[in-house]
């Protein structure tokens, strides 16, 4: 058996001449449910303000007109969004797309150095940011050579000289239209770039994944066909969504899971989405109760809090009908804990990647609780094969690296032909994940061959931290591995070979050992986002490597996990 074809039959037609906003706002697809009554598309969590499709359409038009008037944003120009979640996040994306531009989204926890790298790589012409992170934005713009007058704010800020979206939208609606909305030719959707989303690789810094409008639309069609919401022959009790459902948008919109799977997915399925600026645990509980949330999309650390925090008992969570967890593997124990908190809810996992734009598998529709440890079943249009280390194909129930073929695959990595050639080969995506698929098409993710560390759902490339640690004057060699953590799933841990003078200093004074470890950890925390900070440092006499010089990371990872448990510096549990 070389290939595993997902069930669900051939995919229905995927439009290749529409942008993603035109597909969601102005088109209909046979897999998309028809609304039975008007409903808000978005709700602003803090105020309860409801926003419908007409308002989204008008605001997108107004902003597009203003972006053209003010900065002449046009074909293939890149606009960077650097902000916590905001109800105008999708308005900004669709406005740029109307002009033929491209959007790159950035983690608002980034340092100025990290943001500057993204701005330079993507050649961003404009940054739309938030008052909370404007200081970082200004420094990053300076480092990247972006003029301060090319910064706009999502919200007004007292004393700010920067334009803000409410004023820009007002300007665009008052002025005569100066742009022509970008219309795609037949087939152009497959090559017209929509998003540059960042994904860490196994080497160097994060890479920009090139996602076309067609890829985004294709995955929504795959999702719609999987859920069978318009299939009258499908049992109504197995239909996961209905008019009037409400989801909570606590996942970050800069991330493919939050942006595509949740935000655009809910819009396509006609589910109202409550936009939360960021994850705060008790605020999440309040919103579930206040807005009678029916659908929760979480990452494992959030699920852990639901299972362990006594605060949960103060709130009525009975409205929750479906809870999906993704971005990192979910243990059987965690699933069982969620079953106790939500005894009547559908509970399961999904699996996706930025490079597949986004979903690969979903929880089985005929089950209330997914198979423990299972990441769901392949969605229609997915073809998989499992490849052993010797290059031969594995069969059902046998582990192998997952290769995928799908109409939703990304176009590759921006300005990085080497990485593209390594990952996208002959129409197949080499995921780097070691997977088992059984005869029921259930997917079990065993390990990450590509060795990424998943911290609260965010990817951390060991090589990025290793490259940074090499710059420290005391470090001669280093290997970063993952260690398990109950809240974050995994955390990065560094094994360090000290330079000779530092080694002698540490040997002579136990206090010097503690201080050196602290300084090395601070070297990371001063320059990297919070989720990349080290959980600890261990000094070693040698960093094990193969004869060719490749790190034997698994050896040190096993050593780290066999070490006595230590107190790990607490990560803030209130936000991602």
Steps between C-alpha positions, in 0.01 A plus 500: 500500500671817380223758529213551743210691351267683737137397499225737394514466124642741242510861607236734369621782276752741650477852354835609356403853398400646838691657786430360845291806596292474181441132570384561858316830456356492150476138381316182592627143490291180511681385817417821686185516712229749406412728794147461631505839672730803525787459741808699602825378350716646777447621856749723679556326833548806722202700375261244352489698173362282221639526149324353197610426146382837366712692751804283426454561128465877545792534741724294271409726207563818700837381626608383155419842357695671778802271459508590133458874564747522789775252406418383147487137610457286191591182317721263703578764766542332840325637809600366841242459780669516840229499762298300750164374373267776382158512332658694214773241442307339216395843371868588461572172319212536258578866432854410395369215283259737323807693384684187383737511797633234735466476877760367741394450862740531790499381861437802727734341755795543263795712595607785274777284353257220415247735344772681305613167351144434379462851358827472311436150367151583375592852384197639681392848386257568784453383860158494663561465871337558838566772760612228745797406282570824318836550676624162372358583158689828480831340595447213255410746225819691571707181480327389179514838332123554497400866533300586817232661280427152366357385833128496574315403818197275534362736768545874567761584763517834685788711375595260222613643168414176318188447294240265647254265333176672606623829351635328190173315440308826544734672252464219247122506519481879459735518202430395145611145423855507361564127469370220284439184698736223398325236291675175421511333163397138463764287675684799646386421854754216510793737457372826649663540841263583786694445822855464625465309828809413697590144590819387671717252316777268613772737389547869570231756559124469431398473135216680323247254360348620172126435507289570193136604492419162343668311785288681759181441304586135432540421868166664580337285231669192647371598843148567374486171315625315809231644731217430249287785631307530172451124457134428579571127519753544779362451855426836660638384836843458339505849349744698709381852409164674472372853459534686828816322616760719670874435516760672715801645319774487761764350273741753349401621156860530382513118516356275228283314754334819623490687170399240249355202688307708756432850363450421131362155583229646722411761240471231233288276725291802611594475866517821704850556637567697818835673451710502815814718495702229671463194716427579863365198680227648718398745226455195275271338757300823533457523123386138470230576755413848370477416130374141542794368300430168327840433338845523660825478306795456734864404528600244766620750768158664503336160530727418795376808685139401437570163659700622801393850600243525783379827345313295238234407755390865528370513141223343298667323206200287408454675164816338359399236247833437329860539617786455257866500598789538260846649426668233715427137596230440761561223753238242594511631857419853387209379288362308797532812716303704247230235498450559872468877454276472191311172550256560212728672248665368186874490574782425261816606322580647163830504314627759258801689374565846365634330187164326439297820552401353753294197604606143426272298729196546723322306772275223364143620450336184635670525841453730795850428630788448261719194522747575780828625358352533151526826306186421299445360152624639170263751343379467138756584236796386711732230372762367740792266488730386780870465422744298707857628561626268224265659248253211480129550564337404828154344516203540729604495865868554419693820581653716235555862402173649377500628144186680382344601172213748510355783291559724802879465513701819531713623212825461694718726713544862399844583364633162616526255209722262697250450781217478246680225309561308823136508612288517183603218266316388186165625630545347847550681828759327719355587841788387721245334730523132588146367473298179516176469300270205562250339265228739623713788367562617858818704537732458799793744517786314668792743484632801315784389282579862429559551876298814547407586858131586552458752783134579564429418136779727369791354308852551629791392282788368716745622238379860541578492872826314443614762252422773751674319787814457293540878521539483878869535596492201740344252256721269295227266377131451569202278432141600577239229559142483621392399847138427594306757699151455638380846399697584186522151355872542435772746590849554356794380711867564414799272541809721491868424455687788662815658370810408698528820708130486589526130586786563740314789659191288557699209640671724753184660639152341530348849511664575165320198350160631608581852383631382162183300437293804591696725266470252212123476550478878514690517172198331343228680695645842412470435127226244440123482543378358831402161362859447382659550842705212640359287779851416613868449416721199567877506453651195326848379406405422142213561257439161331508504120512260210816448297368754252456759774120479537371552853377186672212697643300195602781385731492826694122520492484157666758614754300814579183302555675254733644775719340563842209739479599855569307815557440661162461880492127566479357618171213747517176302476281797416586540135660321211 
